[in-house]
Amino acid sequence: MRDRAREVYDVLVQFVIDNDIPVARPSEEKGGIIVGGWSFASGWMMALLAHVAEFPIVEVELGKYVRRVIFDGECILLSTRT
């Protein structure tokens, strides 16, 4: 899943660059991006959150642009039960 997380990260960085997204200002509800994943993609969002600190910052410090992360998925993805 780390590789998938890296792919999501790279897409989001490129989106911020290509669309000249302003830095997030959460207190004003302005700027930045809101990242969402539902159903199967919620696993990718969890992978992104788990691995994002491992990825080098090259062009954009993505954390400054993410205003909110929303995911809606099966609880089983968060479960440790087998």
NORSUL-V805806 format. One record per residue. N is the residue number from 1. RES is the residue in one small letter. SS is DSSP state (H for helix, E for strand, L for the rest). PSI is psi in whole degrees, 0 to 359 (none if undefined). BURIAL is # if it has 9 or more other ideal C-beta (glycine too) atoms within 8 Angstrom, else .. Layout:
N,RES,SS,PSI,BURIAL / N,RES,SS,PSI,BURIAL
//
This chain:
1,m,L,338,# / 2,r,H,319,. / 3,d,H,320,. / 4,r,H,320,# / 5,a,H,320,# / 6,r,H,321,# / 7,e,H,316,. / 8,v,H,315,# / 9,y,H,312,# / 10,d,H,320,. / 11,v,H,316,. / 12,l,H,319,# / 13,v,H,314,# / 14,q,H,323,. / 15,f,H,316,# / 16,v,H,316,# / 17,i,H,309,# / 18,d,H,330,. / 19,n,L,10,. / 20,d,L,50,. / 21,i,L,131,# / 22,p,L,156,. / 23,v,L,143,. / 24,a,L,139,# / 25,r,E,78,# / 26,p,H,323,. / 27,s,H,336,. / 28,e,H,358,. / 29,e,L,43,. / 30,k,E,157,. / 31,g,L,177,# / 32,g,L,190,# / 33,i,E,155,# / 34,i,E,121,# / 35,v,E,129,# / 36,g,E,146,. / 37,g,E,139,# / 38,w,E,162,. / 39,s,L,231,. / 40,f,L,326,. / 41,a,H,344,# / 42,s,H,332,# / 43,g,H,322,# / 44,w,H,322,# / 45,m,H,318,# / 46,m,H,321,# / 47,a,H,318,# / 48,l,H,312,# / 49,l,H,326,. / 50,a,H,329,. / 51,h,H,353,# / 52,v,H,326,# / 53,a,H,343,. / 54,e,H,343,. / 55,f,L,134,. / 56,p,L,145,. / 57,i,L,118,. / 58,v,L,294,. / 59,e,L,322,. / 60,v,L,134,# / 61,e,L,93,. / 62,l,H,325,# / 63,g,H,333,. / 64,k,H,347,# / 65,y,L,345,# / 66,v,E,114,# / 67,r,E,325,# / 68,r,E,148,. / 69,v,E,128,# / 70,i,E,130,. / 71,f,E,149,# / 72,d,E,106,. / 73,g,L,183,# / 74,e,L,139,. / 75,c,H,334,. / 76,i,H,332,. / 77,l,H,333,# / 78,l,H,354,. / 79,s,L,149,. / 80,t,L,359,. / 81,r,L,149,. / 82,t,L,none,.
//
